Each structure stands twice: as structure tokens, then as C-alpha cells.
Amino acid sequence: MHISARTDYALRAMIELAAYGEEPLKCETIARAQAMPLNFLVNILNELKRAGLVHSQRGTEGGYWLARPARTISVGEIIRAIEGEIALVRGTPPQSVDYNARSRPLQDVWIAFRAAIREVLDETSLASLADGNLPDIVRRFSEGPQHWKS
């Protein structure tokens, strides 16, 4: 799985919004805080707005803010808003891939891979990223291979 700069920027912008609270946050402020190109960020925030994840308001009191509480927005939801479906095989969901008999077990690997990715991404909320209190599954995998089988 490849994480694009666009997805990375979207997640970092959403973390800034979650940490900031309910007040509108200027795009310039997010770009400066996260060291990202402003024009690129504007396009990303517009995609997130179309996906219903952020609201915006123009003007001197304007900016962007989360459309829902950060605890109800998952990393997976943000990635799907920017990139589309997660973990496709040749652009197809793994359960729809057609393999011959000898390669059939590969489909099971792709299905398990997709499920594992979804579990991590969908169990990790924006709030947990903003406050650094990551779910157990993330901590287990990030602590190293000695913890992966527990």
C-alpha cells in the first residue's frame, strides 16, 4: 500500500483541525504548522469538504473545522475520501479477483491484507491521533515484531 503526499497532508491537516477545536482554522495556519504547500492544501481541504468531513467559512472570521467530533472520524474514512477504496488488487476489491486453482490462495492473502489494514485504519480515530492516545492494535504493531503475534 502506497500513502501519497496528498493523503499524508490530508491526515496532518485533519489532526491540526482536531487539535485546534471547534473554532475555524485558517488554511494558512495549517499549512505553516505542517510545512505543506498552501495551494495543495486548499485542494485537499476542498476534497475533505465534499466528503462531509470538514466545514468551511469564508471571510476574516472564516476557516475550516471538523464536520463531526474527531472521535467519530477514522483514519480510514479520511484515506477513502482522498484516495478511494483501500487495498485494491489491480483496481478491484480482493474478493472479486478471479484466480485459477493454483493461485486461488493468493486471493485469501489479499482479503486478509485488506481486512488487517482496515482494522488498523478504521479503529484509529482522528481524536486518538490528535491526543497521541493510539489504539492497542496500533501500539502493538508499532512496538516491533516481538509484539506482532500477540
Residue pairs with C-beta under 8 A, 6 or more apart in sequence:
1 86
1 87
1 117
4 82
4 83
5 40
6 40
6 44
6 82
6 83
7 78
7 79
7 82
7 83
9 34
9 36
9 40
9 41
9 44
10 44
10 47
10 48
10 78
10 79
10 81
10 82
11 75
11 78
11 79
11 129
12 34
12 36
13 30
13 34
13 36
13 41
13 44
13 45
13 48
13 64
14 48
14 53
14 54
14 66
14 73
14 78
14 126
15 126
15 129
15 130
16 25
16 29
16 30
16 33
16 34
17 25
17 30
17 54
17 64
17 65
17 66
17 70
18 66
18 70
18 73
18 126
18 127
18 129
18 130
19 130
20 65
22 65
22 66
23 63
23 65
24 56
24 57
24 61
24 62
24 63
24 64
24 65
25 63
25 64
25 65
26 62
26 63
26 64
27 38
27 41
27 42
27 45
27 63
27 64
28 38
29 63
30 36
30 41
30 45
30 64
31 37
31 38
31 41
44 82
45 54
45 56
45 64
47 81
47 82
48 54
48 78
48 81
48 82
49 55
49 56
49 64
51 81
52 67
53 66
53 67
53 68
53 73
53 77
53 78
53 81
54 64
54 65
54 66
54 67
55 64
55 65
55 66
55 67
56 62
56 63
56 64
56 65
57 63
66 73
66 126
69 127
70 125
70 126
70 127
70 130
71 125
71 126
71 127
71 128
72 125
73 125
73 126
73 127
74 121
74 122
74 123
74 124
74 125
74 126
75 120
75 121
75 122
75 124
75 125
75 126
75 129
76 86
76 118
76 121
76 122
76 124
77 122
78 126
79 86
79 121
80 86
85 93
86 114
86 117
86 118
86 121
87 94
87 110
87 113
87 114
87 117
87 118
88 94
89 97
89 110
90 97
93 114
94 107
94 110
94 111
94 113
94 114
95 107
95 111
97 107
97 110
99 106
99 107
119 137
120 137
120 138
120 141
123 135
123 137
123 138
124 134
124 135
124 138
128 134
128 135
134 142
140 147
140 148
140 150
141 147
141 148
